[in-house]
Amino acid sequence: MSSSMLACTADVAAQRTLSGYPREPLIKGLPKTIQSLCPECLKVIPADLFEENGKVMIQKTCPEHGECKDIYWGDAEMYLRNERWTYDTGYGLSNPNVTGEADCPNSCGLCGMHLNPTIMGNIDLTNRCNLSCPICFANANVTGYVYEPTLEQVARMLQLYRDERPVAGRIVQFSGGEPTLHPQFHEIIAMTRRMGFSHIQIATNGIIFNNLDFVRSCAGSTITPSGTSSASRSRTATSSRRSATSRSASPAGSPTRNGWRSALPCPI
Ligand code: SF4
C-alpha cells in the first residue's frame, strides 16, 4: 500500500466509526457544553458544565420546562482526573445492534455512533429483591410490576453481547434487584460459562448466602465476595478469572467449575 493510501485510510478511520458514523471527539476540561436530557420530558437539550465551589455543576434550560441546575460531580478535581480514562479513542463496533438513523440516547442498543466496545455488560435478572432499601438505585420492589427475563431471553442478550465485533463481549455482571432470586439463577450462570464468558460477576446484597440450601446449591461454583473493603473492591476491578479462582473463598468448599464472583454493591 502506498504512503498516500495509508494516509487516506488513517484520515477516514480518524473521522468515522467502524460502521461508518462520524466520530465526534469528546471535549475534555471545564467549562464546556454537552448534550443532556430535560429531567421532565427527556428531550435532548444542551447543558453547561462548569466548576462552582469545588464541585462540577450542570445547568440546562428546556424550552418547555424551564431551567434546571444540579450537582454533576461532587469534586471537580476528581472529575478532571477521571476524564483521563474516558474511552474517546475507540472506533465502536463493526456490527452494531442498532443500524440506521442514530439518535443518542434514544436509539441506544448499541448503535453505530458508539466509540468503544462493551467493557462490562450489565444484565438485570429481576427487579425483585429480598430487601427494601429506601435509597435503592434500582427501584426494586416498588414499580408495581415484576421484570424477570426468561432463561431464553437472557441467552439472547448474552449471545448478542458475545457476537459484538471486532471485540467479543467476555465480561458480564448480573444485577437487579437481587439477581440470585431469579428462579433459574444457577442455569443462567452455567449457560454464561458455556458461552465463553471469562468473567462473571454478581451484584448481590449477600443476604441469600445465609441460606445454607442456596450455598449448597452453589457447589461447583467459585464465590468470591468482594466490595466489603477498598482492598477487596480493588481486587474485583482488576483480577482475572485465574487470580479470582486462586484467591476465592467458597462457602460451598468446592473447587471451581462454573466460576463466578459476587460483588456487594448495595448500601446495606
Ligand atoms: S439490596 Fe440493593 S437492590 Fe435490594 S433494595 Fe437494597 S439497594 Fe435495592
Residues whose N, C-alpha, C, O or C-beta is under 5 A from the ligand:
A	BS01	SF4	C129 L131 S132 C133 C136 F137 A138 A140 G176 G177 E178 N205 C266 P267
